Each structure stands twice: as C-alpha cells, then as structure tokens.
Amino acid sequence: MATCYRLVFDESAEEALTGLPPEEARAVKNFLRGLADHPFRTPAQQVRDAAGRLNGVELFDRVVVTYWADHAVCELRVAAVEFF
C-alpha cells in the first residue's frame, strides 16, 4: 500500500528544478512524487548528512536526487538536486 508524503524542497534543490526546461522539471517532480508515495523503500545509495542523518540518493536520467523521509510529519525532504 502506498502512502503519500508531502514533498518539501531545500531552497537550493528548488532553484535547481526551476532552472530546468519545463518538461524535464515535470519529469523530475513526477519521479520525486513516486518516491514520496513509497517513503519506506530502500534507496539506490545512502549518504550521511552533516547532522548524521541517512539520506537516500537516487539517479533519474541526468539528475541525482538526495532526500530523506521525515516520518514524524509525513514529508519527503529533498535536500539536493544535482546534474551530471
């Protein structure tokens, strides 16, 4: 059963999405909504942030997304959106 967590973007992650062409930004947001619908899934990679929290890392097309699920408030927090 899927849950629906609210997406919350770090300011720099939101700016990175804003800089994308509209179609590409929409595709990345749809990908992120899929992650928010399944916040308990095991990410492809994990890294620790400065606070020691495990963050999931996923690759979508040419975009690397770093995020963590805040289960207490049902939010998927997008910490970074980077391109390669």
C-alpha positions in Angstrom: 0.0 0.0 0.0 1.4 3.4 -1.0 1.5 6.3 1.4 1.5 9.9 0.3 4.1 12.1 1.9 4.3 15.7 1.1 7.4 16.9 -0.9 9.5 19.6 0.8 12.4 21.1 -1.1 15.6 22.7 0.2 15.9 26.1 -1.3 18.9 25.1 -3.5 17.1 21.9 -4.7 14.1 24.0 -5.7 16.3 26.5 -7.5 17.9 23.6 -9.4 14.5 22.4 -10.6 13.4 25.9 -11.5 16.4 26.1 -13.9 15.3 23.1 -15.9 13.3 23.2 -19.0 9.6 22.7 -18.1 9.3 19.2 -19.4 12.4 18.0 -17.7 11.3 19.7 -14.4 7.9 18.0 -14.6 9.5 14.6 -15.2 11.8 15.0 -12.1 8.9 16.1 -10.0 6.9 13.0 -11.1 9.9 10.9 -10.1 10.0 12.6 -6.7 6.3 12.1 -6.2 6.9 8.4 -6.8 9.5 8.4 -4.0 7.0 10.3 -1.8 4.4 7.6 -2.5 6.8 4.9 -1.2 8.9 6.6 1.5 10.0 3.3 3.1 11.7 1.9 0.0 15.4 1.2 0.1 17.3 3.9 -1.9 19.9 3.0 -4.5 22.6 4.6 -2.4 22.8 6.3 1.1 25.0 9.1 2.4 25.1 10.8 5.8 24.5 14.5 6.0 26.2 16.9 8.4 23.6 16.1 11.1 24.4 12.4 10.8 21.1 11.6 9.2 21.0 8.9 6.4 19.9 10.4 3.1 18.7 8.4 0.1 20.4 9.1 -3.2 18.7 8.2 -6.5 19.6 8.7 -10.1 17.0 9.8 -12.6 18.1 10.5 -16.2 20.9 13.0 -15.7 19.7 14.1 -12.3 21.0 12.9 -8.9 18.5 13.5 -6.0 19.4 13.4 -2.4 16.5 13.1 0.1 15.3 11.9 3.4 11.9 10.9 4.8 10.7 12.7 7.9 8.2 10.0 9.0 7.1 12.0 12.0 5.4 14.6 9.8 4.9 12.6 6.6 7.3 14.6 4.5 9.9 13.6 1.9 12.6 16.3 2.2 14.6 16.9 -1.0 18.0 18.0 0.2 19.7 18.3 -3.2 19.1 18.1 -6.9 22.3 17.9 -8.9 23.2 17.3 -12.6 26.0 15.4 -14.3 
